[in-house]
Amino acid sequence: MNEVLQPESVVTLTESAAHQVRHLQSQDENVGKLLRVYVESGGCSGMQYGMTFDERRADDVSAEFSGVPVLVDPFSAKYLAGAVIDFKDELIGGGFKITNPNAKQSCGCGNSFEA
C-alpha cells in the first residue's frame, strides 16, 4: 500500500484511492467538485462514514493527495483524525475502505463505527 502522509491532514488517501477518485471526478455530475469525507450519526455502530463530491466551505479542513483535494468538516475531523482511505478493485470486498484509529469498534460491513 503506497501512502502519502501529510502530518497536517485529517485523513490520508492512498494512491489507489486517489486514482479512483480522479476517475469518479471525470464523470459529468462530479466535474469541478471536490471529495468530501464525513461522519454522521447512524449505522449499526452509532456513526457512519460518508463520501461525496461537494464544494469547499469556509470552515473545511483540507489536504491534497496525488492531486486530489480532500475536504473534511470540523465535526467530522475529530472522528476522522489519522484515518486512511484505500480503494481495492475486487469483485468481493472491493471499494473504498476507511481504516480509522479512533474507532473503538466497527461493524462487519465496515461502513459504521463506534467512537
N, C-alpha and C positions, 0 to 999 in steps of 0.2 A: 504494500500500500504506500503510495507516494504522497505524503502530506506536505503542504506548505504551511508552516507555522508562523503566525504573527502574534506576538505577545499581547498587543492591544486589542485584538479581535475577540469577540464573544464566542463565535463559532468558527470552525475551520472546515473548508471544503477540500476533499481530496481531489487529485487531478481527474479521476474518473467521474466524480460528481460534477466538477466544473465543466467537463466536456459535455455531459448530458444536459446541464442547464443551458449551455450555449446553443445546443441543438434545439431545445424547447423554446428558447428566446427567438429563434429564427422563424417560428410559426407566426402567422399574421396577427393573431389576437395578443401575442406577447411582445411584439416588436416595440422597442423603446422603453420597456418596463424592466424593473429590477427584481431580483429574487428576494422575497421576504420570508424569513423563518420566524415562527412564533409558537407560543404555547397558549392554551386556553383551557378552561375547566371542561371536564368531560372525559370520555373514555372509561374503560373498566378499572383504571387505577387512580382516577382523580384528575389528572392533567393529560392533555393530548397535544401532540405536535401538529403543526400545520406549515405548509409551504405554498406560496402563491406568487404571482408576478404582480407588482404594485409600483406606485410612485413613491419617491422619497418624501418623508415627513420631517419637519424641523427637529424633532427630538430623537430621531433614529440614531442608533449606533450602527456604523457600517465598516466594512473591511472588504478588500478585494483579493481574490484568489484566482490565479491564472487568467486574469482579465475579466472575472465575473464578480461584480459588486454584490454584496450580501447585506441586506437590511434587517435589523432586529429592533423592535420597540423596547423602551425601558423596562416595562413589566416583564416581558419575555427574557430580557437579558439576564436577569438574576437567576432564572431557572436554566438557562442555556450556557452559562459561562463554562468554557472548556469543552463544549460538545464538538464532536467531529461528525460531519455528514459525508457519507460514502455512497457510491452507486455501484450496483452489481447488475450486469445484463445477463440474467439467468432465467430460465423458464420457471423454475420453482424457487421461491425465496428471493427473487430478484427485486430490483427497485432501489429507492433511496433508503438508507438506514442511518439512523442517528444514534451515536454512542454518546451517552450523557453521564458524566461523572457525578452529577447532582441527583440522579435518580436513585432513590433508596430501593425501589422495586419497579420492575417493568412488567407489563402484561405479555402474554405469549405472542400476540401479534406484533409487538414492538412499536405500536402507534401511540401508546399511552404509558404514563409512569406516575409513580408516587414521589413527591418531592420531600 
